[in-house]
């Protein structure tokens, strides 16, 4: 007995369980105070009815209930925002909302009628809306008045009273939910149980909400469930149990596999702690994930303090990661080259653009191969900026005498810098990266993986307000045929080859992002197939052009016939044989 008690006390005093219990105890204490203050409102209502007109007392009761509900929602949200009982802010908010919703229902519902009490419907509505409003604007929950009030509630919950109210609140909430669920299921299944002679009579529910015919008094209406409803509920229960039994192992395995979806290059304890706090924003803390952070909004407000703490980490890679994130999230963030790169000197590539000069810095992360894993930074008069390119086996695309890196003008005075990433696996294509930089505002606007090329040649060229490049991630995997290659359109095919369609795409800076668009006209113009497809519309129809995704068919079969014609047939896959139907071939004269 003593050993079991010792084990229970050890579990109870464990930091993990106490971390879970602390915010739950605060939520329970706040809910208990809310419940008591609402009961106090009953007494206040009774006194006001005797002192004031009924309309005035009803109005004051509604205002009091709304104010109480909104303050309660604010306290619940602040607990969810600051609590550490779960590493995910989203889950904390969801649990806080569910806790609040149930307690609003328990507090404002008349148990005898199962309906909201008079004058409490607006308070219930405003309480729910207030919590959702704080989710969208969490900065308001950090108002000094709310923070101080919450601190008082924390002191109230820290003692034995907090433990008592925690047990009482959990018992009431759990009992109410279980009772309502069991009652509803039993009532719905009662016709089936009656048919099976498991119960002797059908239960009947009475509705007193309809007005009576005389004198305005309430009149009861009896209602019993139908047999079809019983079968429907039974089907839901059996189906739900079967789905839970079948899907639970898969859902659990998927959840365990989702955590390391983005591998971090910063594996120190400080980075691990930051990753736990940012679980709503990022599956892991990494340079790739940082590039996807929103610059404004709830996520940015929550992530910025985490990265400020990570900036003081002892590991150099962690500090670089924090600086990359803060440069994106905080417009006022400044850091010098010497302050960030303390022990590693980066390589410098100078660049001048329309009278403004800046440096492009490239350096590997600690413990990585200098030739394969590098990050790129921009250094100007404002400080350092992470370009969004890296880490990976990155290379800068050679530029001109004015800029060592290929730079292309875009809208609003910004420019696009080009980089390439080596194939990440054998047989894969080279990736093209673009980073948008505004020399006037001295900030990196965005970065994106723009396209791929099996040959590694993107043929970058300036065009209008952006640049044009070739996107050709596929290559021919089918052997060419010469000699007897079958019959095409009734003629002998002397040769047949499979060719990839090299698609032209454009890139420009638009609306604070890099916009990539397929250019079907340039693809048609440079494809060499004008003689086969005599109009752009026919070309787009055969290769299935989508304005957003580009061409959906990326190969074509080129055949030279014995009668001198050169014919083309669109191929879904290079390994498939040529299509023999006459409508599938387009021949040049």
C-alpha positions in Angstrom: 0.0 0.0 0.0 2.8 2.4 0.9 4.6 1.6 -2.3 1.6 2.4 -4.4 1.1 5.7 -2.5 4.7 6.5 -3.1 4.3 5.9 -6.8 1.2 8.0 -6.9 2.9 10.9 -5.1 5.9 10.6 -7.4 3.7 10.8 -10.5 1.7 13.7 -9.0 4.9 15.7 -8.2 6.5 15.0 -11.5 7.3 18.2 -13.5 5.3 16.9 -16.5 2.1 16.4 -14.6 2.4 19.6 -12.7 3.0 21.5 -15.9 -0.3 20.0 -17.1 -2.2 20.6 -13.8 -1.2 24.2 -13.3 -3.2 25.8 -16.2 -6.0 23.4 -15.6 -6.2 24.5 -12.0 -6.2 28.1 -13.1 -9.0 27.5 -15.6 -11.1 25.7 -13.0 -10.6 28.5 -10.5 -11.6 31.1 -13.0 -14.6 29.1 -14.0 -15.6 28.6 -10.4 -15.4 32.4 -9.8 -17.4 33.0 -12.9 -20.1 30.6 -11.7 -20.3 32.2 -8.3 -20.5 35.7 -9.8 -23.3 34.6 -12.1 -25.2 33.3 -9.0 -24.6 36.7 -7.4 -26.3 38.2 -10.4 -29.5 36.3 -9.4 -29.6 38.1 -6.1 -28.8 41.4 -7.8 -31.7 40.8 -10.2 -34.1 40.1 -7.3 -33.1 43.4 -5.6 -33.3 45.4 -8.8 -36.8 44.2 -9.5 -38.0 45.7 -6.3 -36.1 49.0 -6.6 -36.4 49.7 -10.4 -38.8 49.2 -13.2 -38.7 45.7 -14.7 -37.3 46.9 -18.0 -34.5 48.7 -16.4 -33.5 45.8 -14.1 -33.7 43.4 -17.1 -31.4 45.7 -19.1 -28.9 46.0 -16.2 -28.9 42.2 -15.8 -28.1 41.7 -19.5 -25.3 44.2 -19.4 -23.9 42.6 -16.3 -24.0 39.1 -17.8 -22.4 40.3 -21.1 -19.5 42.1 -19.2 -19.0 39.0 -17.0 -19.0 36.7 -20.0 -16.5 38.8 -21.9 -14.1 39.1 -19.0 -14.3 35.4 -18.4 -13.5 34.7 -22.1 -10.5 37.1 -21.8 -9.2 35.3 -18.7 -9.7 31.9 -20.4 -7.8 33.0 -23.5 -4.9 34.5 -21.5 -4.5 31.2 -19.7 -4.5 29.3 -23.0 -2.0 31.7 -24.5 0.5 31.7 -21.6 0.1 28.1 -20.4 2.7 25.4 -21.1 0.6 22.3 -20.5 0.8 21.5 -24.2 3.5 22.5 -26.7 0.9 23.6 -29.3 -0.7 27.0 -29.0 -3.5 25.9 -31.4 -4.4 23.0 -29.2 -4.3 25.3 -26.1 -6.6 27.7 -27.7 -9.0 24.9 -28.8 -9.0 23.3 -25.4 -9.6 26.7 -23.8 -12.5 27.4 -26.1 -14.1 24.1 -25.4 -13.6 24.5 -21.7 -15.2 28.0 -21.8 -18.0 26.9 -24.1 -19.1 24.1 -21.7 -18.8 26.3 -18.7 -20.9 29.0 -20.3 -23.6 26.4 -21.0 -23.5 25.0 -17.5 -23.7 28.4 -15.9 -26.3 30.0 -18.2 -28.6 26.9 -18.6 -31.6 26.2 -16.5 -31.3 22.6 -15.5 -35.1 22.2 -15.2 -35.9 23.2 -18.8 -32.5 22.5 -20.4 -32.6 26.0 -22.0 -30.7 29.2 -21.5 -31.9 31.3 -18.6 -33.8 34.6 -19.4 -31.5 37.4 -20.5 -28.4 35.2 -20.8 -28.5 34.4 -24.6 -26.7 37.7 -25.5 -24.0 37.0 -22.8 -23.4 33.5 -24.2 -23.1 34.9 -27.7 -20.7 37.7 -26.7 -18.6 35.4 -24.6 -18.0 33.1 -27.5 -17.3 36.0 -29.9 -14.9 37.6 -27.5 -12.7 34.4 -27.3 -12.7 34.1 -31.1 -11.8 37.8 -31.3 -8.8 37.4 -29.0 -7.6 34.5 -31.2 -7.4 36.9 -34.1 -5.9 39.8 -32.0 -3.9 38.2 -29.2 -2.1 41.4 -28.5 -5.2 42.8 -26.8 -5.2 40.0 -24.2 -1.8 41.4 -23.0 -3.4 44.6 -21.8 -1.9 45.5 -18.3 -5.3 45.5 -16.6 -6.1 42.0 -17.9 -2.6 40.7 -17.0 -2.8 42.0 -13.5 -6.3 40.6 -13.0 -5.1 37.2 -14.3 -2.1 37.4 -11.9 -4.6 37.8 -9.0 -6.5 34.7 -10.2 -3.3 32.7 -10.4 -2.6 33.5 -6.8 -6.1 32.5 -5.9 -5.7 29.2 -7.8 -2.3 28.4 -6.3 -3.6 27.3 -2.9 -5.8 24.4 -1.8 -8.9 26.2 -2.9 -7.7 25.9 -6.5 -7.3 22.1 -6.1 -10.8 21.8 -4.7 -12.4 23.9 -7.5 -10.4 21.9 -10.1 -11.9 18.6 -8.8 -15.4 20.1 -8.6 -15.3 21.7 -12.0 -14.0 18.6 -13.7 -16.6 16.5 -11.9 -19.5 18.8 -12.9 -18.4 19.2 -16.5 -17.7 15.5 -17.0 -20.9 14.4 -15.2 -23.0 16.8 -17.2 -21.6 15.8 -20.6 -21.8 12.1 -19.8 -25.3 12.4 -18.5 -26.5 14.4 -21.5 -24.8 12.0 -24.0 -26.1 8.9 -22.3 -29.6 10.3 -22.0 -29.8 11.3 -25.6 -28.5 7.9 -26.8 -30.9 6.0 -24.6 -33.8 8.1 -25.7 -33.0 7.7 -29.3 -32.5 3.9 -29.0 -35.7 3.4 -26.9 -38.0 2.3 -29.8 -35.5 -0.4 -30.7 -35.1 -1.5 -27.1 -38.9 -1.6 -26.8 -39.3 -3.8 -29.8 -36.7 -6.1 -28.4 -38.6 -6.1 -25.1 -35.6 -4.9 -23.2 -37.7 -2.0 -21.7 -41.4 -2.1 -20.8 -42.5 1.3 -22.0 -41.3 4.1 -24.3 -39.9 7.3 -22.6 -41.6 10.5 -23.5 -40.2 14.0 -23.6 -42.4 17.0 -22.9 -42.0 20.4 -24.5 -43.2 23.4 -22.4 -41.9 26.1 -24.7 -45.0 26.5 -26.8 -47.6 29.1 -25.6 -50.9 27.9 -24.4 -54.2 28.6 -26.2 -55.8 30.3 -23.2 -54.3 32.9 -20.9 -50.8 32.6 -22.3 -50.0 29.6 -20.0 -47.5 27.0 -21.2 -48.9 23.8 -22.7 -47.0 20.5 -22.8 -46.5 18.5 -25.9 -45.3 14.9 -25.6 -42.8 13.5 -28.1 -41.3 10.0 -28.6 -38.6 9.0 -31.0 -39.2 7.0 -34.2 -37.8 3.5 -34.9 -35.9 5.0 -37.9 -34.1 7.3 -35.6 -33.1 4.4 -33.4 -31.6 2.5 -36.4 -29.8 5.7 -37.4 -28.2 6.2 -34.0 -27.3 2.5 -33.8 -25.6 2.7 -37.2 -23.7 5.8 -36.1 -22.5 4.1 -32.9 -21.4 0.8 -34.6 -19.8 2.7 -37.5 -18.0 5.1 -35.2 -16.7 2.2 -33.1 -15.5 0.3 -36.2 -13.8 3.4 -37.7 -12.1 4.1 -34.4 -10.9 0.5 -34.1 -9.6 0.5 -37.8 -8.2 4.0 -38.1 -6.7 4.6 -34.6 -3.4 2.8 -35.2 -2.9 4.6 -38.5 -3.8 8.0 -37.0 -1.3 7.4 -34.2 1.4 6.3 -36.5 0.8 9.4 -38.8 1.0 11.7 -35.8 4.3 10.2 -34.6 5.7 10.5 -38.2 4.5 14.1 -38.7 6.7 15.7 -36.0 10.1 15.4 -37.8 8.6 16.4 -41.2 10.9 19.4 -41.4 14.4 18.6 -40.1 16.2 21.4 -38.4 19.8 22.3 -39.0 19.9 23.6 -35.4 19.8 20.7 -33.0 20.8 22.3 -29.8 18.5 22.3 -26.6 17.7 26.0 -27.2 16.5 25.2 -30.7 14.5 22.2 -29.5 12.8 24.5 -26.9 12.0 27.0 -29.6 10.6 24.3 -31.8 8.3 23.2 -28.9 7.0 26.8 -28.5 6.5 27.2 -32.2 4.6 24.0 -32.8 1.6 25.9 -34.1 3.6 27.8 -36.6 6.3 25.3 -37.7 6.6 21.5 -37.4 10.3 22.2 -36.7 12.6 25.2 -36.5 14.6 25.3 -39.8 15.7 27.8 -42.4 13.2 26.5 -44.9 10.4 26.9 -42.4 11.5 30.4 -41.4 11.1 31.5 -45.1 7.4 30.5 -44.9 6.7 32.5 -41.7 4.0 35.3 -42.2 5.4 38.7 -41.7 2.3 40.0 -39.8 -0.5 38.6 -37.7 -0.9 36.2 -34.8 1.8 33.8 -35.8 4.3 36.7 -36.2 3.4 38.1 -32.8 3.9 34.8 -31.2 7.1 33.7 -33.0 9.1 36.9 -32.7 9.8 36.6 -28.9 10.8 33.0 -29.3 13.4 33.9 -31.9 14.7 36.8 -29.8 15.5 34.3 -27.1 17.1 31.9 -29.6 19.4 34.8 -30.7 21.3 34.4 -27.4 21.9 30.7 -27.9 25.5 29.5 -27.7 25.5 27.6 -30.9 26.3 29.6 -34.0 23.8 28.0 -36.3 21.0 28.8 -33.8 21.9 32.5 -33.8 22.0 32.5 -37.6 18.5 30.9 -37.7 17.2 33.4 -35.2 18.6 36.4 -37.1 17.0 35.0 -40.3 13.6 34.8 -38.6 13.8 38.2 -36.9 14.8 39.9 -40.1 11.6 38.6 -41.6 9.3 39.2 -38.6 10.6 42.4 -37.0 11.0 45.6 -39.3 13.1 47.2 -36.5 15.6 44.3 -36.2 19.2 45.2 -36.9 22.3 43.2 -36.7 25.8 43.7 -38.1 28.0 41.4 -40.0 30.6 41.2 -37.2 28.0 40.6 -34.5 26.4 37.6 -36.3 29.4 36.0 -37.9 31.7 35.9 -35.0 33.9 32.9 -35.8 33.3 32.3 -39.5 34.1 34.8 -42.2 31.7 34.6 -45.1 32.7 34.9 -48.8 31.7 38.2 -50.2 30.2 38.9 -53.7 29.8 42.6 -54.4 26.7 44.0 -56.2 25.7 47.5 -57.4 22.2 48.3 -58.7 21.1 51.8 -59.8 23.6 53.5 -57.6 22.9 51.4 -54.6 25.6 48.9 -53.5 25.3 45.8 -51.3 27.1 42.6 -50.7 26.0 39.0 -51.1 27.4 36.8 -48.4 27.7 33.0 -48.6 28.9 30.6 -46.0 28.2 27.0 -44.9 26.6 26.1 -41.7 28.9 24.7 -39.0 29.9 21.0 -39.5 28.7 21.1 -43.1 30.6 20.7 -46.4 31.5 24.2 -47.6 30.9 23.2 -51.2 27.5 21.6 -50.6 25.6 23.3 -47.8 25.5 27.1 -47.9 23.2 29.9 -46.9 23.1 33.3 -48.6 22.8 36.7 -46.9 22.5 40.3 -48.1 24.5 42.9 -46.3 23.7 46.6 -46.8 23.6 49.8 -44.7 20.7 48.5 -42.7 22.4 45.3 -41.6 22.1 41.6 -42.6 19.1 40.0 -44.4 18.6 36.3 -45.0 17.8 35.8 -48.7 15.6 32.7 -48.1 18.1 30.6 -50.1 19.7 27.7 -48.2 20.8 25.7 -46.6 21.6 23.3 -49.4 24.0 22.6 -52.2 23.5 26.1 -53.5 25.3 28.1 -56.3 24.9 31.6 -57.3 24.3 32.3 -61.0 27.1 34.4 -62.4 26.1 38.0 -63.2 27.6 41.0 -64.8 30.4 43.5 -63.9 27.9 45.5 -61.8 26.8 42.5 -59.8 28.5 39.2 -59.3 25.2 37.5 -59.1 22.6 37.4 -61.9 20.2 40.3 -61.1 17.0 41.1 -63.0 14.9 44.2 -62.5 11.3 43.9 -61.4 8.4 46.1 -60.2 8.8 49.0 -57.7 12.6 49.1 -58.1 13.1 45.6 -56.7 15.3 43.0 -58.3 15.4 39.3 -58.5 18.6 37.4 -57.7 19.1 33.9 -59.2 20.6 30.8 -57.5 20.7 27.1 -58.4 20.4 24.1 -56.1 22.1 20.8 -57.1 19.9 17.7 -57.4 18.9 16.3 -54.0 18.9 12.7 -55.3 20.3 10.8 -58.3 18.4 11.5 -61.5 16.6 14.6 -60.1 16.6 18.0 -61.8 18.6 21.1 -60.8 16.4 23.6 -59.0 16.2 27.4 -59.7 15.8 29.7 -56.7 14.9 33.4 -56.9 15.3 35.9 -54.1 13.5 39.3 -54.3 15.4 42.3 -52.8 14.4 45.9 -52.6 17.6 48.1 -52.5 15.6 51.2 -51.7 13.8 49.8 -48.6 16.8 47.6 -47.9 14.8 44.4 -47.2 14.3 41.0 -48.7 10.8 40.8 -50.0 10.4 37.0 -50.7 12.2 33.9 -52.0 10.9 31.0 -53.9 11.9 27.8 -55.7 10.9 28.9 -59.2 11.6 25.9 -61.5 13.7 22.9 -62.5 15.8 21.8 -65.4 17.1 18.4 -66.2 20.1 19.9 -68.0 20.7 22.6 -65.5 20.4 25.4 -68.2 17.6 27.8 -67.4 18.5 30.4 -70.1 17.7 33.3 -67.8 16.8 36.5 -69.6 15.4 39.9 -68.5 11.9 40.6 -69.9 9.7 43.6 -69.0 9.2 43.8 -65.3 10.8 40.5 -64.5 12.7 37.6 -66.0 12.1 34.6 -68.3 13.5 31.1 -67.8 13.1 27.6 -69.1 11.3 25.1 -66.9 12.3 21.6 -68.1 12.3 19.2 -65.2 11.8 16.1 -67.4 14.0 14.5 -70.0 13.5 11.6 -72.4 14.0 8.2 -70.9 13.0 6.2 -74.1 15.5 5.1 -76.6 15.3 6.6 -80.1 14.2 4.4 -82.9 15.7 4.3 -86.4 14.8 2.1 -89.4 11.6 0.2 -89.0 9.6 2.2 -86.4 6.1 1.1 -87.3 3.4 2.8 -89.3 2.2 6.3 -88.7 -0.8 7.6 -90.7 -0.4 4.8 -93.3 3.3 5.5 -93.9 6.4 3.8 -92.7 8.2 5.7 -89.8 11.9 5.9 -90.5 12.8 7.3 -87.1 11.1 8.2 -83.9 12.3 10.1 -80.9 10.8 11.3 -77.6 11.4 14.9 -76.7 10.6 16.9 -73.5 8.6 20.1 -73.9 10.8 22.9 -72.6 8.3 25.3 -71.0 9.0 29.0 -70.7 7.9 30.8 -67.5 8.1 34.3 -66.2 8.8 35.6 -62.7 8.3 39.1 -61.2 7.7 40.7 -57.8 4.0 41.4 -57.3 2.2 42.2 -54.1 5.1 41.4 -51.8 5.7 38.0 -53.3 7.4 36.4 -56.3 4.8 35.5 -58.9 5.6 32.7 -61.3 3.5 32.4 -64.5 3.6 30.0 -67.5 4.2 31.6 -70.9 2.5 29.5 -73.5 3.3 31.9 -76.3 7.0 31.8 -75.8 6.9 28.0 -75.3 5.1 27.7 -78.7 7.4 30.2 -80.4 10.6 28.3 -79.2 9.4 24.8 -79.4 10.0 24.4 -83.1 6.6 23.0 -83.6 5.0 25.9 -85.4 4.8 23.9 -88.6 2.9 21.1 -86.9 0.6 23.2 -84.8 -0.3 26.2 -86.8 -1.9 28.2 -84.0 -1.2 28.8 -80.3 -4.8 27.6 -79.5 -4.3 24.2 -81.2 -0.9 23.8 -79.5 -2.4 24.6 -76.0 -5.2 22.2 -76.6 -2.9 19.3 -77.6 -0.5 19.8 -74.7 -3.3 20.6 -72.3 -2.3 24.1 -71.1 -3.5 25.3 -67.7 -3.1 29.1 -67.0 -1.9 28.4 -63.4 -0.1 25.1 -63.7 1.3 25.3 -67.2 1.4 22.5 -69.7 0.1 19.2 -68.2 1.7 17.0 -71.0 5.5 17.5 -71.1 6.7 15.0 -73.8 6.0 14.6 -77.4 6.8 11.9 -80.0 8.6 13.1 -83.1 8.4 10.8 -86.2 10.0 11.2 -89.6 8.0 9.3 -92.3 9.0 7.7 -95.5 7.0 10.1 -97.5 9.0 13.0 -96.1 6.6 14.3 -93.5 7.6 15.1 -89.9 4.8 14.3 -87.5 4.3 15.0 -83.8 2.2 13.1 -81.2 1.7 14.2 -77.6 3.0 11.6 -75.2 1.9 11.2 -71.5 5.0 9.3 -70.7 8.3 8.8 -72.6 8.2 5.1 -72.2 4.7 4.7 -73.9 4.6 3.8 -77.6 3.5 6.4 -80.1 -0.3 6.9 -80.5 -1.5 5.5 -83.8 -4.8 7.3 -84.2 -4.7 9.9 -87.0 -6.2 12.6 -84.9 -3.4 12.3 -82.5 -0.7 13.2 -85.0 0.1 16.6 -86.4 2.3 16.7 -89.5 4.3 19.5 -91.1 4.3 19.9 -94.9 
